[in-house]
Amino acid sequence: MTEPQTQDFPLAGVRVLDLSRVFAGPMCAMVLADFGAEVIKVEHPGRGDDTRDWGLRIGKTETTYYNSMNRNKRSITIDLQTPEGLKIIHDLVPRCDVVIHNFKTGGAEKLGLGYEQLKALRPGLIYCAVAGYDASGPEASRPGYDLVIQGEAGLMALNGEANTPPLKFGVAVVDLMTGMYAAQAILAAMLRRERTGKGQLIEMALYDCGLMVTGYYGLDALKLGHDPERYGNAHPSIVPYGMYEAADGPLIIAVGNNAQFDKFCRQVIMRPDIVEDPRFATNVERAKHRLELSPMLKELIHTFPRDLLLERLTAAGIPCGRVAGLLEALTSERTRRGRLVQDMPHPVVGTTPVFAPPYRLDGQRLPIRSAPPTLGEGTREVLTSLLAMSDEQLQALQAQGVLTLPQL
């Protein structure tokens, strides 16, 4: 099956100026890049994006953290604190459809990069500002950090086992979801502009998105008038539904309805007497009597080999799966078959693994068009092609510290 051509991508011809750094903004820009937009990532000439120094080193300027959210982009280096650097950005804006940034509230305006300032240069501009908190509220000036907001939004309070301290999620889930929400908003604004010709100001707050991530737990808390109980790997209202230890390793068992529980008892653990007990006949009763049922099931499941349980569960049509280690999952046949991780060329280390976009359009996974860029790799090409800057101009700006150029 051949990969789609550039012109077949949904966002082919769209140009994005990405002034953001770290996670939420770059994640948003990567979503747009995956769909075919040309994303120009603007970075500081010396240090680049902060995440170029987070995680495990790859080559000279990349890390595992940086690479996880910067595929399919070009990197240019511009010092936004200089008049010359600011002029370059102002010259690029009329040639772009979207601007993304995550400056502190008011910071873009101080630099001359606020919405009204850039809208004057590009009337149809879609401008997405990501911040920690509501830009019109009393906390507008507070910096936004994923971990802080996981705590403030109640996410840590719903995560983990009962009777243990609040626990953060394993990944920066607030940043991740804010980036995805922001990309959705930009796509909606692009559709609106297609219909009306008007641009739009989009403001995304990490706290707002973090609160949305609480989902049904959040609504449970409002209904109960107190925090829901935490069940760790178990489900708050479905039993049995969670991780269990077989005789030789962990697995997931997700019994979704009463018919499945009947099969689970009769065909998997071979205990029909359990489902015939009125305390466990329906999910409502099982949840009510989970303190009696759960230890019994835990003990029974531990007596069976994992593969035997998985075979019986699958035959009974009950959702199940092995609990894999992270490296095991990344190198599994399922991952390999889906080409979810691919080796891409790298100028220093030869190749580097890169996650592929998760989207399939018309039966094809969107390809990785380019690996996460080295710092400033596209400075010369982008500025010469879009702004017709000469090499002499670029060299002079490099000598002033406004930008850095890749070696020819």
VOGUDO-599751 format. One line per 5 residues: number of its first residue (from 0); their letters; for each residue z, x, y of C-alpha. Coordinates in pm, 1 decimal, always signed. Each point is the difference from the previous one (the first is absolute). Example, Ala and Ser with C-alpha at 12.3 -4.5 7.8 and 13.67 -1.06 7.14 Angstrom:
BEGIN
0) AS) +780.0,+1230.0,-450.0 | -66.0,+137.0,+344.0
END
This chain:
BEGIN
0) MTEPQ) +0.0,+0.0,+0.0 | -107.4,+153.8,+331.5 | +235.3,+23.9,+296.2 | -75.9,-210.0,+309.0 | -200.9,+160.2,+276.0
5) TQDFP) +161.6,+57.2,+338.9 | -178.6,-295.1,+159.1 | +137.1,-230.9,-271.7 | +363.2,+49.1,+103.3 | +148.6,-304.5,+177.0
10) LAGVR) +101.9,+205.6,+305.9 | -303.8,+226.7,+17.4 | -77.2,+72.9,+365.9 | +358.1,-61.5,+116.8 | +167.8,+295.5,+170.6
15) VLDLS) +378.0,+37.8,+15.3 | +194.7,+239.5,+222.6 | +325.1,+68.9,-183.3 | +264.3,+140.1,+234.8 | +283.1,-73.3,-243.5
20) RVFAG) +201.6,+228.2,-222.7 | +239.3,-2.1,-297.0 | -46.4,-315.2,-214.5 | -49.5,-356.0,+132.0 | -281.3,+76.3,+247.4
25) PMCAM) -183.7,+245.7,-228.2 | +30.4,-247.8,-288.7 | -159.4,-269.5,+215.4 | -282.2,+235.1,+99.0 | -54.8,+105.0,-362.2
30) VLADF) -48.9,-362.4,-103.9 | -274.5,-32.1,+262.1 | -148.2,+333.2,-109.5 | -5.6,-112.6,-362.4 | -210.9,-299.4,+103.6
35) GAEVI) -252.4,+229.6,+166.2 | +121.1,+42.5,+357.5 | -45.0,+339.7,+160.9 | +357.7,+105.7,+75.1 | +60.0,+283.3,+245.0
40) KVEHP) +355.6,+123.8,-43.4 | +130.0,+169.7,+314.5 | +264.5,+266.3,-61.3 | +194.6,+257.9,+197.5 | -187.1,+335.5,+0.4
45) GRGDD) +295.7,+199.3,-127.6 | +205.9,-210.8,-237.2 | -226.5,-294.3,-78.9 | +148.3,-314.0,-151.2 | +370.2,+41.3,-81.2
50) TRDWG) -74.1,-73.2,-365.0 | -204.8,+318.4,-29.5 | +343.6,+161.1,-40.0 | +148.3,-260.4,-239.1 | -20.8,+13.1,-378.9
55) LRIGK) -165.6,+266.6,-213.5 | -246.1,+238.6,+165.4 | -371.6,-29.1,-75.2 | -215.0,+272.2,+152.7 | +96.3,+108.8,+351.7
60) TETTY) +31.2,-324.8,+194.1 | +46.7,-284.9,-247.2 | +284.7,-130.4,-213.4 | +39.6,-264.5,-267.0 | +159.5,-233.2,+257.6
65) YNSMN) -282.0,+44.9,+250.4 | -268.1,-39.4,-266.3 | +140.0,-331.3,-120.1 | -113.6,-185.0,+314.8 | -285.3,+192.8,+160.6
70) RNKRS) -302.1,-14.0,-228.8 | -343.5,-91.0,+141.0 | +81.7,+121.2,+354.8 | -110.4,+274.3,+237.3 | +263.0,+210.9,+177.0
75) ITIDL) -39.3,+123.1,+356.8 | +262.7,+188.8,+196.3 | +70.4,-102.6,+359.1 | +305.9,+72.9,+212.6 | +65.3,-337.7,+161.1
80) QTPEG) +242.4,+155.0,+246.9 | -283.2,+177.7,+182.9 | -237.5,-161.0,+252.9 | -294.7,+145.7,-189.5 | +121.2,-145.3,-329.3
85) LKIIH) +61.8,-338.9,+155.0 | -350.7,+0.2,+146.3 | -147.4,+62.3,-344.9 | +186.9,-303.6,-135.0 | -115.1,-211.1,+295.6
90) DLVPR) -356.7,+111.7,-68.3 | +31.5,-90.3,-369.2 | +148.0,-347.6,+54.2 | -324.6,-168.4,+120.9 | -159.9,+119.6,-323.7
95) CDVVI) +272.7,-150.5,-219.0 | +76.7,-351.0,-121.8 | +366.5,+43.9,-87.0 | +288.8,+212.9,+127.9 | +318.7,+38.5,-202.8
100) HNFKT) +316.8,+173.0,+118.3 | +372.1,+10.1,-68.7 | +135.3,+151.4,+319.7 | +344.0,-112.5,+107.2 | -17.3,-315.3,+210.4
105) GGAEK) -127.9,+101.4,+342.7 | -113.8,+342.7,-117.7 | -368.3,-87.7,-16.5 | +6.4,-136.9,+354.1 | +163.2,+319.0,+131.0
110) LGLGY) -279.5,+202.8,-157.7 | -269.0,-226.9,+144.3 | -74.1,-149.8,-342.3 | +144.0,-350.5,+41.3 | -193.8,-311.4,-93.1
115) EQLKA) -94.6,-99.5,+353.2 | -100.0,+357.9,+79.7 | -228.5,+29.3,-303.4 | -124.0,-357.4,+19.0 | -149.8,+87.8,+339.2
120) LRPGL) -207.3,+265.2,-179.3 | -93.5,-221.9,-296.6 | +35.4,-374.4,+74.3 | -43.2,-103.8,-364.6 | +258.5,+248.1,-125.7
125) IYCAV) +233.8,-95.0,-284.4 | +322.4,+183.2,+74.8 | +279.7,+19.4,-259.0 | +340.8,+132.8,+107.1 | +258.3,+61.9,-273.2
130) AGYDA) +365.0,+36.4,+103.0 | +343.0,-35.4,-151.9 | +103.6,-316.8,+179.4 | -133.2,-284.3,+214.1 | -162.8,+156.9,+305.2
135) SGPEA) +128.0,-283.4,+219.3 | +357.7,+7.5,-130.9 | +312.0,+196.6,+94.2 | -56.5,+254.9,-279.5 | -355.2,+82.6,+101.9
140) SRPGY) +81.7,+363.5,+77.5 | +168.7,+71.1,-333.7 | -197.6,+226.5,-236.0 | -100.8,-165.0,-324.9 | +81.6,+168.8,-330.3
145) DLVIQ) -60.2,-156.4,-338.9 | +343.7,+80.0,-141.3 | +182.6,-136.7,+304.6 | -194.7,-323.6,-18.3 | +44.9,-32.4,-374.8
150) GEAGL) +369.8,-10.7,+84.2 | -25.7,-228.9,+303.8 | -240.3,-249.2,-157.5 | +219.7,-55.8,-306.9 | -238.2,+167.9,-243.9
155) MALNG) +256.6,+251.2,-118.9 | +251.0,-282.2,-48.6 | -226.4,-176.4,-251.5 | -96.9,+315.4,-191.6 | +194.5,+155.2,-286.9
160) EANTP) +260.9,-113.2,-248.8 | +293.6,-231.4,+68.1 | +320.2,+172.6,+111.5 | -187.0,+312.2,+115.9 | -65.6,+110.6,+359.8
165) PLKFG) -318.6,-120.6,+175.8 | -302.3,+196.1,-120.5 | -322.5,+94.4,+175.0 | -334.5,-61.7,-165.5 | -161.0,+296.2,-174.6
170) VAVVD) -287.1,+11.2,+251.0 | -11.7,-71.2,+374.9 | -72.5,-367.1,-63.9 | +40.0,-113.4,+363.7 | -251.4,+256.8,+124.1
175) LMTGM) -233.7,-85.8,-285.4 | +6.8,-374.3,+61.6 | -20.9,+38.1,+378.1 | -316.9,+203.6,-46.8 | -147.1,-267.4,-224.8
180) YAAQA) +101.4,-285.0,+233.6 | -149.7,+191.6,+293.8 | -329.3,+46.0,-183.1 | -13.0,-373.9,-70.3 | +58.0,-75.0,+367.6
185) ILAAM) -277.0,+239.4,+102.9 | -243.3,-157.5,-245.8 | +85.9,-345.3,+138.3 | -51.8,+126.9,+356.1 | -337.2,+145.4,-98.6
190) LRRER) -108.3,-335.9,-137.5 | +116.0,-167.0,+322.5 | -194.6,+253.7,+206.5 | -308.3,-67.4,-210.0 | +28.7,-367.3,+96.9
195) TGKGQ) +114.0,+31.1,+361.9 | -80.6,+352.5,+115.5 | +362.5,+46.8,+105.5 | +226.3,+288.9,-94.4 | +368.6,-38.8,-76.0
200) LIEMA) +340.6,+159.7,+38.4 | +190.2,+17.0,-329.4 | +368.6,+94.8,-3.2 | +168.5,+73.2,-331.6 | +373.6,+63.8,-39.2
205) LYDCG) +148.0,+169.8,-304.8 | +305.1,-226.5,+15.1 | -213.7,-315.2,-3.9 | -193.7,+120.2,-303.5 | +312.9,+125.4,-176.0
210) LMVTG) +157.0,-343.1,+30.7 | -311.7,-158.9,-152.9 | +31.2,+229.8,-301.8 | +328.4,-171.5,-94.0 | -217.9,-293.6,-110.1
215) YYGLD) +166.4,-254.7,-223.9 | +327.2,+194.6,+8.8 | +10.1,-56.6,+374.2 | -48.9,-374.2,-40.2 | +262.6,-4.0,-275.4
220) ALKLG) +251.3,+156.7,+240.2 | -71.1,-263.4,+264.9 | +34.9,-279.7,-253.6 | +321.1,+139.9,-151.4 | +163.0,+100.6,+326.9
225) HDPER) +83.9,+341.1,-148.4 | -177.5,+295.6,-162.0 | -147.6,-74.0,-343.4 | +146.9,+190.0,-291.0 | -179.8,+317.4,-99.2
230) YGNAH) -122.0,+32.0,-357.9 | -163.4,+341.5,-0.1 | -294.7,-8.8,-238.0 | +73.6,-358.1,-105.7 | -136.7,-310.9,+171.5
235) PSIVP) +234.3,-209.5,+215.9 | -114.4,-330.6,-148.1 | -200.4,+65.4,-319.9 | +166.1,+111.2,-326.0 | -100.0,+212.3,-187.3
240) YGMYE) -215.6,+180.9,+251.5 | +48.0,+371.8,+65.7 | +31.6,+344.7,-153.1 | +158.5,+42.8,-340.6 | +74.9,+299.8,-218.9
245) AADGP) -161.1,-6.1,-342.1 | +121.7,+237.2,-268.1 | -231.6,+275.0,+126.8 | -73.5,-73.9,+365.4 | -12.2,-253.6,+283.7
250) LIIAV) -240.0,-291.9,+29.9 | -58.5,-301.2,+221.4 | +36.5,-350.1,-140.9 | -95.4,-288.4,+228.1 | +62.6,-336.2,-162.3
255) GNNAQ) -148.3,-238.6,+253.5 | +61.8,-343.9,-149.3 | +180.4,-190.4,-274.1 | -294.5,+8.1,-242.2 | -7.1,+378.7,+26.4
260) FDKFC) +374.8,+18.3,-59.0 | -40.8,-205.9,-315.6 | -259.9,+247.2,-127.6 | +213.9,+291.6,+113.0 | +292.3,-116.6,-211.2
265) RQVIM) -204.1,-106.2,-305.3 | -277.6,+261.8,-10.0 | +137.5,+306.9,+179.0 | +374.3,+38.9,-55.7 | +3.6,-236.5,-299.9
270) RPDIV) +295.1,-204.2,+122.9 | -102.2,-368.6,+18.1 | +366.4,-97.3,+24.8 | +9.1,+132.5,+357.3 | -268.3,-232.7,+134.0
275) EDPRF) +154.1,-287.8,-194.3 | +327.7,+51.6,+185.6 | +12.5,-260.1,+284.9 | +139.9,+268.2,+233.9 | -325.6,+192.7,-26.1
280) ATNVE) -263.5,-268.7,-61.8 | -130.8,-10.5,+359.4 | -26.3,+263.0,+268.9 | +239.6,-189.6,+226.0 | +261.0,+13.8,-277.0
285) RAKHR) -81.1,+361.9,-86.8 | +50.6,+103.2,+362.8 | +326.2,-194.3,+9.3 | +120.2,+173.6,-317.2 | -154.5,+342.4,+60.9
290) LELSP) +337.4,+174.3,-45.3 | +9.7,-121.3,-359.3 | -370.2,+35.8,-76.0 | -92.8,+330.8,+163.8 | +243.1,+227.8,-191.5
295) MLKEL) -105.8,-165.1,-326.6 | -370.1,+59.3,+69.4 | +64.6,+352.5,+118.9 | +174.5,+85.7,-326.2 | -269.4,-165.3,-213.1
300) IHTFP) -291.4,+166.9,+180.1 | +162.6,+338.7,-40.7 | -26.3,-33.3,-378.6 | -381.7,-13.7,-0.9 | -254.1,+281.6,+50.7
305) RDLLL) -182.5,-40.6,+329.6 | -351.0,-7.2,-147.3 | +98.3,-273.0,-245.3 | +140.7,-211.4,+282.2 | -312.0,+52.0,+210.6
310) ERLTA) -221.5,-94.7,-293.6 | +195.0,-321.9,-64.1 | +25.4,-89.2,+368.2 | -373.2,+48.3,+48.5 | -80.2,-209.7,-305.6
315) AGIPC) +224.4,-276.4,+137.2 | -169.6,+11.4,+341.3 | +315.8,+113.0,+180.3 | -50.9,+239.0,+296.8 | +131.8,+344.5,-87.6
320) GRVAG) -57.9,+370.8,+51.8 | +137.1,+348.7,-47.4 | +201.3,+155.5,+281.8 | -191.9,+318.1,+77.6 | +102.7,+308.2,+188.1
325) LLEAL) -188.6,+51.3,+326.7 | -204.8,+294.2,-128.3 | -62.9,-189.0,-323.1 | -137.2,-297.1,+196.1 | -217.4,+218.1,+222.9
330) TSERT) -154.1,+178.8,-298.7 | -26.2,-302.6,-228.7 | -319.9,-122.1,-159.9 | +22.3,-317.4,+211.8 | +7.5,+205.5,+320.5
335) RRGRL) -273.3,+233.5,-122.6 | -224.6,-286.4,-107.0 | +39.4,-168.1,+339.8 | -70.2,+330.8,+181.9 | +307.1,-68.6,+213.5
340) VQDMP) +68.6,+371.0,+48.2 | -294.2,+232.3,+59.4 | -35.2,+372.2,+60.1 | -169.0,+67.7,+332.1 | -135.5,+331.9,+132.8
345) HPVVG) +240.3,+204.4,+211.4 | -100.6,+305.5,+208.0 | +309.0,+204.5,-96.0 | +131.7,-111.1,-339.2 | -332.0,-107.6,-153.0
350) TTPVF) +86.5,-361.3,-78.7 | +285.2,-235.0,+81.0 | +94.7,-336.0,-153.1 | -52.7,-300.0,+227.1 | +83.3,-365.5,-58.2
355) APPYR) -305.6,-225.4,-6.2 | -9.6,-323.5,+201.5 | +140.9,-290.5,-203.8 | -275.9,-239.9,+108.7 | -284.5,-114.3,-224.8
360) LDGQR) -292.4,-167.6,+174.2 | -284.8,-150.4,-201.8 | +147.8,+156.4,-311.3 | +17.3,+352.0,+141.6 | +298.1,+198.5,+120.5
365) LPIRS) -51.7,+123.9,+354.6 | -53.5,+376.4,-25.3 | +183.5,+283.8,+165.9 | -252.3,+112.4,+258.8 | +198.5,+305.0,+102.7
370) APPTL) +329.2,+168.1,-82.9 | +280.7,+1.4,+258.1 | -124.9,+236.0,+270.5 | +133.0,+342.6,+80.1 | +146.8,+25.5,+349.1
375) GEGTR) -276.4,-30.3,+259.8 | -286.2,+29.7,-249.9 | -209.5,-251.8,+192.4 | +76.7,+107.7,+357.8 | -326.6,+179.1,+64.8
380) EVLTS) -225.0,-248.8,-177.0 | +160.9,-313.7,+144.0 | +8.2,+121.8,+359.0 | -350.9,+142.1,-5.3 | -152.4,-308.3,-163.1
385) LLAMS) +186.9,-267.8,+198.8 | +54.7,+172.5,+335.4 | -283.8,+254.2,-6.1 | +245.1,+280.4,+77.1 | -143.5,+348.0,-22.8
390) DEQLQ) +152.6,+277.6,-205.2 | +78.0,+181.6,+324.5 | +200.9,-299.6,+123.3 | +184.5,-21.9,-329.8 | +78.9,+370.2,+1.0
395) ALQAQ) +135.4,-26.1,+354.0 | +220.7,-294.4,-94.4 | +127.3,+192.8,-300.3 | +87.0,+293.2,+223.1 | +203.3,-238.9,+218.4
400) GVLTL) +187.7,-134.0,-305.0 | -148.6,-349.0,+37.9 | -149.3,+3.2,-350.5 | -62.9,+220.4,-299.0 | -333.4,+49.7,-170.8
405) PQL) -63.7,+51.4,-369.8 | -151.4,+331.6,-92.5 | -376.6,-9.5,-44.7
END
